[in-house]
Amino acid sequence: MTIYEECKLFKSWGQNDANYYKVFVGAGLTTDQYKEITGEDYVAPSTSSQPAS
């Protein structure tokens, strides 16, 4: 089973948090597959080490 298939399975089980799927992008899930599963465009998490002001 591929990462994509696993993510689709998780979605069918009710995992609807789009942030959950972000960890799989680049590790077996493409940005297009992310959008297909979540319905949202993929936006990379911020890696800024500076605190918000």
PyMOL Python script that loads the backbone (N, CA, C, O; Angstrom):
from pymol import cmd

cmd.read_pdbstr("""\
ATOM      1  N   MET A   1       0.847  -1.171   0.000  1.00  0.00           N
ATOM      2  CA  MET A   1       0.000   0.000   0.000  1.00  0.00           C
ATOM      3  C   MET A   1       0.900   1.244   0.000  1.00  0.00           C
ATOM      4  O   MET A   1       1.850   1.337   0.777  1.00  0.00           O
ATOM      5  N   THR A   2       0.591   2.172  -0.863  1.00  0.00           N
ATOM      6  CA  THR A   2       1.392   3.394  -0.959  1.00  0.00           C
ATOM      7  C   THR A   2       0.962   4.401   0.106  1.00  0.00           C
ATOM      8  O   THR A   2      -0.094   4.260   0.723  1.00  0.00           O
ATOM      9  N   ILE A   3       1.790   5.405   0.308  1.00  0.00           N
ATOM     10  CA  ILE A   3       1.452   6.485   1.245  1.00  0.00           C
ATOM     11  C   ILE A   3       0.146   7.147   0.809  1.00  0.00           C
ATOM     12  O   ILE A   3      -0.709   7.460   1.638  1.00  0.00           O
ATOM     13  N   TYR A   4       0.002   7.355  -0.486  1.00  0.00           N
ATOM     14  CA  TYR A   4      -1.215   7.959  -1.019  1.00  0.00           C
ATOM     15  C   TYR A   4      -2.441   7.121  -0.649  1.00  0.00           C
ATOM     16  O   TYR A   4      -3.453   7.656  -0.196  1.00  0.00           O
ATOM     17  N   GLU A   5      -2.340   5.818  -0.844  1.00  0.00           N
ATOM     18  CA  GLU A   5      -3.463   4.938  -0.525  1.00  0.00           C
ATOM     19  C   GLU A   5      -3.759   4.949   0.978  1.00  0.00           C
ATOM     20  O   GLU A   5      -4.918   4.928   1.391  1.00  0.00           O
ATOM     21  N   GLU A   6      -2.702   4.983   1.782  1.00  0.00           N
ATOM     22  CA  GLU A   6      -2.896   5.053   3.234  1.00  0.00           C
ATOM     23  C   GLU A   6      -3.602   6.349   3.629  1.00  0.00           C
ATOM     24  O   GLU A   6      -4.511   6.333   4.459  1.00  0.00           O
ATOM     25  N   CYS A   7      -3.189   7.464   3.038  1.00  0.00           N
ATOM     26  CA  CYS A   7      -3.812   8.753   3.361  1.00  0.00           C
ATOM     27  C   CYS A   7      -5.282   8.762   2.949  1.00  0.00           C
ATOM     28  O   CYS A   7      -6.123   9.300   3.669  1.00  0.00           O
ATOM     29  N   LYS A   8      -5.594   8.172   1.798  1.00  0.00           N
ATOM     30  CA  LYS A   8      -6.993   8.091   1.371  1.00  0.00           C
ATOM     31  C   LYS A   8      -7.792   7.239   2.352  1.00  0.00           C
ATOM     32  O   LYS A   8      -8.953   7.533   2.634  1.00  0.00           O
ATOM     33  N   LEU A   9      -7.171   6.187   2.869  1.00  0.00           N
ATOM     34  CA  LEU A   9      -7.830   5.335   3.848  1.00  0.00           C
ATOM     35  C   LEU A   9      -8.095   6.098   5.142  1.00  0.00           C
ATOM     36  O   LEU A   9      -9.187   6.021   5.703  1.00  0.00           O
ATOM     37  N   PHE A  10      -7.081   6.842   5.615  1.00  0.00           N
ATOM     38  CA  PHE A  10      -7.250   7.650   6.819  1.00  0.00           C
ATOM     39  C   PHE A  10      -8.382   8.655   6.631  1.00  0.00           C
ATOM     40  O   PHE A  10      -9.182   8.877   7.541  1.00  0.00           O
ATOM     41  N   LYS A  11      -8.444   9.255   5.458  1.00  0.00           N
ATOM     42  CA  LYS A  11      -9.509  10.220   5.150  1.00  0.00           C
ATOM     43  C   LYS A  11     -10.870   9.535   5.236  1.00  0.00           C
ATOM     44  O   LYS A  11     -11.818  10.108   5.773  1.00  0.00           O
ATOM     45  N   SER A  12     -10.973   8.314   4.711  1.00  0.00           N
ATOM     46  CA  SER A  12     -12.244   7.591   4.740  1.00  0.00           C
ATOM     47  C   SER A  12     -12.641   7.221   6.163  1.00  0.00           C
ATOM     48  O   SER A  12     -13.822   7.018   6.443  1.00  0.00           O
ATOM     49  N   TRP A  13     -11.660   7.132   7.067  1.00  0.00           N
ATOM     50  CA  TRP A  13     -11.928   6.833   8.470  1.00  0.00           C
ATOM     51  C   TRP A  13     -12.261   8.092   9.267  1.00  0.00           C
ATOM     52  O   TRP A  13     -12.519   8.014  10.468  1.00  0.00           O
ATOM     53  N   GLY A  14     -12.256   9.250   8.606  1.00  0.00           N
ATOM     54  CA  GLY A  14     -12.667  10.472   9.284  1.00  0.00           C
ATOM     55  C   GLY A  14     -11.542  11.412   9.680  1.00  0.00           C
ATOM     56  O   GLY A  14     -11.781  12.386  10.393  1.00  0.00           O
ATOM     57  N   GLN A  15     -10.317  11.143   9.232  1.00  0.00           N
ATOM     58  CA  GLN A  15      -9.194  12.050   9.537  1.00  0.00           C
ATOM     59  C   GLN A  15      -9.295  13.228   8.562  1.00  0.00           C
ATOM     60  O   GLN A  15      -8.833  13.143   7.424  1.00  0.00           O
ATOM     61  N   ASN A  16      -9.901  14.319   9.018  1.00  0.00           N
ATOM     62  CA  ASN A  16     -10.182  15.456   8.141  1.00  0.00           C
ATOM     63  C   ASN A  16      -9.276  16.653   8.375  1.00  0.00           C
ATOM     64  O   ASN A  16      -9.466  17.689   7.737  1.00  0.00           O
ATOM     65  N   ASP A  17      -8.309  16.550   9.257  1.00  0.00           N
ATOM     66  CA  ASP A  17      -7.397  17.657   9.545  1.00  0.00           C
ATOM     67  C   ASP A  17      -6.341  17.750   8.442  1.00  0.00           C
ATOM     68  O   ASP A  17      -5.486  16.872   8.323  1.00  0.00           O
ATOM     69  N   ALA A  18      -6.402  18.805   7.645  1.00  0.00           N
ATOM     70  CA  ALA A  18      -5.462  18.965   6.528  1.00  0.00           C
ATOM     71  C   ALA A  18      -4.012  19.022   7.009  1.00  0.00           C
ATOM     72  O   ALA A  18      -3.111  18.556   6.312  1.00  0.00           O
ATOM     73  N   ASN A  19      -3.783  19.585   8.186  1.00  0.00           N
ATOM     74  CA  ASN A  19      -2.419  19.663   8.717  1.00  0.00           C
ATOM     75  C   ASN A  19      -1.821  18.287   8.962  1.00  0.00           C
ATOM     76  O   ASN A  19      -0.605  18.119   8.866  1.00  0.00           O
ATOM     77  N   TYR A  20      -2.642  17.313   9.272  1.00  0.00           N
ATOM     78  CA  TYR A  20      -2.179  15.941   9.491  1.00  0.00           C
ATOM     79  C   TYR A  20      -1.462  15.418   8.248  1.00  0.00           C
ATOM     80  O   TYR A  20      -0.433  14.751   8.359  1.00  0.00           O
ATOM     81  N   TYR A  21      -1.995  15.716   7.076  1.00  0.00           N
ATOM     82  CA  TYR A  21      -1.462  15.174   5.825  1.00  0.00           C
ATOM     83  C   TYR A  21      -0.197  15.889   5.345  1.00  0.00           C
ATOM     84  O   TYR A  21       0.517  15.373   4.486  1.00  0.00           O
ATOM     85  N   LYS A  22       0.082  17.074   5.894  1.00  0.00           N
ATOM     86  CA  LYS A  22       1.266  17.823   5.459  1.00  0.00           C
ATOM     87  C   LYS A  22       2.561  17.055   5.698  1.00  0.00           C
ATOM     88  O   LYS A  22       3.507  17.194   4.922  1.00  0.00           O
ATOM     89  N   VAL A  23       2.623  16.249   6.753  1.00  0.00           N
ATOM     90  CA  VAL A  23       3.859  15.513   7.039  1.00  0.00           C
ATOM     91  C   VAL A  23       4.168  14.471   5.978  1.00  0.00           C
ATOM     92  O   VAL A  23       5.310  14.025   5.870  1.00  0.00           O
ATOM     93  N   PHE A  24       3.172  14.073   5.190  1.00  0.00           N
ATOM     94  CA  PHE A  24       3.374  13.064   4.170  1.00  0.00           C
ATOM     95  C   PHE A  24       3.835  13.650   2.832  1.00  0.00           C
ATOM     96  O   PHE A  24       4.354  12.923   1.985  1.00  0.00           O
ATOM     97  N   VAL A  25       3.648  14.959   2.638  1.00  0.00           N
ATOM     98  CA  VAL A  25       4.062  15.593   1.387  1.00  0.00           C
ATOM     99  C   VAL A  25       5.592  15.560   1.307  1.00  0.00           C
ATOM    100  O   VAL A  25       6.283  16.016   2.218  1.00  0.00           O
ATOM    101  N   GLY A  26       6.094  15.022   0.223  1.00  0.00           N
ATOM    102  CA  GLY A  26       7.537  14.870   0.054  1.00  0.00           C
ATOM    103  C   GLY A  26       8.048  13.535   0.579  1.00  0.00           C
ATOM    104  O   GLY A  26       9.199  13.169   0.342  1.00  0.00           O
ATOM    105  N   ALA A  27       7.201  12.816   1.285  1.00  0.00           N
ATOM    106  CA  ALA A  27       7.580  11.502   1.813  1.00  0.00           C
ATOM    107  C   ALA A  27       6.631  10.442   1.259  1.00  0.00           C
ATOM    108  O   ALA A  27       6.275   9.484   1.944  1.00  0.00           O
ATOM    109  N   GLY A  28       6.232  10.637   0.007  1.00  0.00           N
ATOM    110  CA  GLY A  28       5.345   9.678  -0.624  1.00  0.00           C
ATOM    111  C   GLY A  28       4.041  10.272  -1.115  1.00  0.00           C
ATOM    112  O   GLY A  28       3.289   9.617  -1.835  1.00  0.00           O
ATOM    113  N   LEU A  29       3.770  11.502  -0.733  1.00  0.00           N
ATOM    114  CA  LEU A  29       2.552  12.181  -1.164  1.00  0.00           C
ATOM    115  C   LEU A  29       2.943  13.439  -1.926  1.00  0.00           C
ATOM    116  O   LEU A  29       3.754  14.231  -1.445  1.00  0.00           O
ATOM    117  N   THR A  30       2.372  13.626  -3.106  1.00  0.00           N
ATOM    118  CA  THR A  30       2.666  14.833  -3.879  1.00  0.00           C
ATOM    119  C   THR A  30       1.719  15.953  -3.470  1.00  0.00           C
ATOM    120  O   THR A  30       0.710  15.721  -2.804  1.00  0.00           O
ATOM    121  N   THR A  31       2.058  17.161  -3.877  1.00  0.00           N
ATOM    122  CA  THR A  31       1.183  18.294  -3.556  1.00  0.00           C
ATOM    123  C   THR A  31      -0.174  18.144  -4.249  1.00  0.00           C
ATOM    124  O   THR A  31      -1.197  18.562  -3.706  1.00  0.00           O
ATOM    125  N   ASP A  32      -0.185  17.551  -5.442  1.00  0.00           N
ATOM    126  CA  ASP A  32      -1.455  17.320  -6.142  1.00  0.00           C
ATOM    127  C   ASP A  32      -2.310  16.296  -5.398  1.00  0.00           C
ATOM    128  O   ASP A  32      -3.526  16.456  -5.301  1.00  0.00           O
ATOM    129  N   GLN A  33      -1.676  15.246  -4.872  1.00  0.00           N
ATOM    130  CA  GLN A  33      -2.406  14.247  -4.100  1.00  0.00           C
ATOM    131  C   GLN A  33      -2.922  14.844  -2.791  1.00  0.00           C
ATOM    132  O   GLN A  33      -4.028  14.531  -2.349  1.00  0.00           O
ATOM    133  N   TYR A  34      -2.106  15.711  -2.174  1.00  0.00           N
ATOM    134  CA  TYR A  34      -2.530  16.410  -0.953  1.00  0.00           C
ATOM    135  C   TYR A  34      -3.815  17.189  -1.225  1.00  0.00           C
ATOM    136  O   TYR A  34      -4.768  17.127  -0.448  1.00  0.00           O
ATOM    137  N   LYS A  35      -3.828  17.921  -2.336  1.00  0.00           N
ATOM    138  CA  LYS A  35      -5.009  18.720  -2.674  1.00  0.00           C
ATOM    139  C   LYS A  35      -6.215  17.819  -2.945  1.00  0.00           C
ATOM    140  O   LYS A  35      -7.337  18.149  -2.562  1.00  0.00           O
ATOM    141  N   GLU A  36      -5.984  16.688  -3.601  1.00  0.00           N
ATOM    142  CA  GLU A  36      -7.082  15.766  -3.881  1.00  0.00           C
ATOM    143  C   GLU A  36      -7.699  15.233  -2.576  1.00  0.00           C
ATOM    144  O   GLU A  36      -8.919  15.122  -2.462  1.00  0.00           O
ATOM    145  N   ILE A  37      -6.861  14.911  -1.614  1.00  0.00           N
ATOM    146  CA  ILE A  37      -7.333  14.348  -0.349  1.00  0.00           C
ATOM    147  C   ILE A  37      -7.981  15.405   0.537  1.00  0.00           C
ATOM    148  O   ILE A  37      -9.040  15.165   1.117  1.00  0.00           O
ATOM    149  N   THR A  38      -7.352  16.575   0.644  1.00  0.00           N
ATOM    150  CA  THR A  38      -7.822  17.595   1.586  1.00  0.00           C
ATOM    151  C   THR A  38      -8.748  18.632   0.967  1.00  0.00           C
ATOM    152  O   THR A  38      -9.551  19.249   1.667  1.00  0.00           O
ATOM    153  N   GLY A  39      -8.638  18.826  -0.348  1.00  0.00           N
ATOM    154  CA  GLY A  39      -9.422  19.872  -0.997  1.00  0.00           C
ATOM    155  C   GLY A  39      -8.779  21.240  -0.872  1.00  0.00           C
ATOM    156  O   GLY A  39      -9.370  22.249  -1.258  1.00  0.00           O
ATOM    157  N   GLU A  40      -7.555  21.276  -0.328  1.00  0.00           N
ATOM    158  CA  GLU A  40      -6.840  22.545  -0.139  1.00  0.00           C
ATOM    159  C   GLU A  40      -5.501  22.501  -0.852  1.00  0.00           C
ATOM    160  O   GLU A  40      -4.904  21.436  -1.009  1.00  0.00           O
ATOM    161  N   ASP A  41      -5.031  23.675  -1.286  1.00  0.00           N
ATOM    162  CA  ASP A  41      -3.688  23.761  -1.851  1.00  0.00           C
ATOM    163  C   ASP A  41      -2.672  23.542  -0.742  1.00  0.00           C
ATOM    164  O   ASP A  41      -2.884  23.963   0.396  1.00  0.00           O
ATOM    165  N   TYR A  42      -1.571  22.884  -1.075  1.00  0.00           N
ATOM    166  CA  TYR A  42      -0.513  22.649  -0.097  1.00  0.00           C
ATOM    167  C   TYR A  42       0.288  23.922   0.118  1.00  0.00           C
ATOM    168  O   TYR A  42       0.755  24.534  -0.843  1.00  0.00           O
ATOM    169  N   VAL A  43       0.449  24.319   1.362  1.00  0.00           N
ATOM    170  CA  VAL A  43       1.300  25.434   1.741  1.00  0.00           C
ATOM    171  C   VAL A  43       2.297  24.871   2.749  1.00  0.00           C
ATOM    172  O   VAL A  43       1.916  24.353   3.799  1.00  0.00           O
ATOM    173  N   ALA A  44       3.574  24.981   2.413  1.00  0.00           N
ATOM    174  CA  ALA A  44       4.607  24.414   3.280  1.00  0.00           C
ATOM    175  C   ALA A  44       4.566  25.066   4.646  1.00  0.00           C
ATOM    176  O   ALA A  44       4.359  26.274   4.758  1.00  0.00           O
ATOM    177  N   PRO A  45       4.764  24.266   5.689  1.00  0.00           N
ATOM    178  CA  PRO A  45       4.813  24.839   7.040  1.00  0.00           C
ATOM    179  C   PRO A  45       5.985  25.823   7.159  1.00  0.00           C
ATOM    180  O   PRO A  45       7.037  25.631   6.549  1.00  0.00           O
ATOM    181  N   SER A  46       5.785  26.851   7.936  1.00  0.00           N
ATOM    182  CA  SER A  46       6.844  27.848   8.133  1.00  0.00           C
ATOM    183  C   SER A  46       7.978  27.243   8.958  1.00  0.00           C
ATOM    184  O   SER A  46       7.742  26.557   9.952  1.00  0.00           O
ATOM    185  N   THR A  47       9.204  27.506   8.533  1.00  0.00           N
ATOM    186  CA  THR A  47      10.367  27.009   9.276  1.00  0.00           C
ATOM    187  C   THR A  47      11.121  28.152   9.927  1.00  0.00           C
ATOM    188  O   THR A  47      12.266  27.990  10.348  1.00  0.00           O
ATOM    189  N   SER A  48      10.490  29.288  10.008  1.00  0.00           N
ATOM    190  CA  SER A  48      11.127  30.458  10.597  1.00  0.00           C
ATOM    191  C   SER A  48      11.424  30.207  12.077  1.00  0.00           C
ATOM    192  O   SER A  48      10.582  29.696  12.815  1.00  0.00           O
ATOM    193  N   SER A  49      12.621  30.570  12.486  1.00  0.00           N
ATOM    194  CA  SER A  49      12.989  30.385  13.887  1.00  0.00           C
ATOM    195  C   SER A  49      12.787  31.668  14.695  1.00  0.00           C
ATOM    196  O   SER A  49      13.054  31.698  15.897  1.00  0.00           O
ATOM    197  N   GLN A  50      12.319  32.711  14.039  1.00  0.00           N
ATOM    198  CA  GLN A  50      12.096  33.971  14.736  1.00  0.00           C
ATOM    199  C   GLN A  50      10.694  33.994  15.310  1.00  0.00           C
ATOM    200  O   GLN A  50       9.738  33.596  14.645  1.00  0.00           O
ATOM    201  N   PRO A  51      10.569  34.461  16.547  1.00  0.00           N
ATOM    202  CA  PRO A  51       9.231  34.526  17.158  1.00  0.00           C
ATOM    203  C   PRO A  51       8.351  35.558  16.449  1.00  0.00           C
ATOM    204  O   PRO A  51       8.834  36.554  15.912  1.00  0.00           O
ATOM    205  N   ALA A  52       7.071  35.291  16.466  1.00  0.00           N
ATOM    206  CA  ALA A  52       6.129  36.240  15.865  1.00  0.00           C
ATOM    207  C   ALA A  52       6.103  37.505  16.705  1.00  0.00           C
ATOM    208  O   ALA A  52       6.206  37.459  17.931  1.00  0.00           O
ATOM    209  N   SER A  53       5.965  38.634  16.022  1.00  0.00           N
ATOM    210  CA  SER A  53       5.925  39.893  16.773  1.00  0.00           C
ATOM    211  C   SER A  53       4.562  40.526  16.700  1.00  0.00           C
ATOM    212  O   SER A  53       4.345  41.593  17.275  1.00  0.00           O
TER     213      SER A  53
END
""", "prot")
cmd.dss("prot")
cmd.show_as("cartoon", "prot")
cmd.util.cbc("prot")
cmd.orient("prot")
